[in-house]
Amino acid sequence: MSVHQSSNLKRITTHVLQEMKGRGEKISMLTAYDFSMAGILDAAGVDIILVGDSASNVMAGHETTLPITLDQMIYHASGVVRAVKRSLVVVDIPFGSYQGNSTEALRSAIRIMKESGAHAVKVEGGSEIKESVVRILSAGVPVMGHLGLTPQSIYKFGTYTVRAKEDDEAGKLIADAKVLEECGCFGIVLEKIPAKLAKQVADNVSIPVIGIGAGPDVDGQVLVVHDMLGITQEFKPRFLRQYADLRSTMTEAVENYIKDVKTNDFPSKKESY
């Protein structure tokens, strides 16, 4: 029996995630950007599906997450939502759609919720985006935070290396986590920070903390689905565990199809009308 079947299709909500943290049950989270993949993840029993702005990389081939637009995020999220029966669907608000202008942030969040049917949004940053977070939450839209390595700020950082190794940056990260909690965020993603610091954050906030490259002592984990399934094989950071080699499997299948077409083996009489 699958995890999904045994759950009797009980919807994952922000309240359920809070209960999971309370009883020490780890939270699973993966990205999806389309109907077919989201259906697979949901049926397998993943708790949270993130429609990440990483679609800019894995779906559109951009070097960074910055180029993807709000309209494109809504398009991806709409397909995901139509496939989901159980998972909580969280959507990244893309770069330039919430920073520095709380009115625009609210407008972006409302568009995502209304036009895609998503359940929550995610934003990158701490105290510097507090006003936007509060404004979005005031409209009843659940918000997940994101601290540590924040890819939308890659040109500020200049590198994808581990963040918050120095005391001052670590202190700011802890303070920012408390700010997000106090604002009313239902959870926080911590990306590529020392495991000891991530544990300290998870132990000192009451909301779920999801890690990616943040060690085992947080409340859950998230990976980009194309990375963990081995579809994109150029990206192999230390924190990534590859659970399949689908690129090789898919390549072999396509090569066999081409061979069968070239040799007139496909379609056979049984495959013809």
Phi, psi and omega in degrees: 000133182285163176302320182297312182297318183291342181277352183056035176059027177295122181296137172275125178238173177298327178293319178297319179298320178297319177296321179298316176299318183300325181260007175078020178273125182291147183254129179260138183215132177222159176274154169207152185227002183209167185300312186295311181294319180298322178297321178295313183295318180296315180294330179285341176104019179294143185283315182234133170252122178260118170275089189275153173289359169298348171304330177302324180275301192279336181259327185249348176082015177284157180287328181232177178275353188296323187289338187294141186259168177298317178300319180293321178297319178296320177301310180297315183296324181299317178296319179298311183301322181295340182267344194266133176245339187231314189294153170279127181258117179247136184239131174292132166279123188287165180307135177087002183251004180206339184289130171081355182213101186292332177293316177294323178300314179296316180299318180295315181297318180295319177300316179300313183293316184286317189272338180253335184083014180295168185257342184193166176237162178232140179228153180259135176121169182241244187301331183290341178245017183305316183299319179293318179299313180298319181295318179294315180296329181295339178269003179085015179267120178296139183234133171252136178269173180209118182232169182095231173286113180250104188302333178293344179254023187300327181286337174286315181288319180081000182198157177261021181287170182302136180263166171060036174278335179270153187300319183294318179290323177296319179297320178294322180297317178298316179296320179295322178299319178294322178299313181297320178297313182294330177292330180119011176300145182271350180187169181221135169266131174248119184247127169051062175230163179303139183301323181297319179292319180299319177298319180299318178295311182299326181283341188248004171237151183273348182266157181298140178241121182253131184253149166221106188070035182232020176080179187271349191264037174246184188273349179185180183225151174225142173223159171284126189297324180294331178284312184288338177268357177075025175280315172261117187250357179282336185260107182225070178288166182302324186281351186274125168256121181270116186269351178203168176237064186292335178299316179294317179299315181291319179298316179297318180297316180294319178298319178294321177298312180301315180300316182294324177292315183296326182267005180064024176280335177238132359274152176276180177297323180292337181263011179243159180258000000 
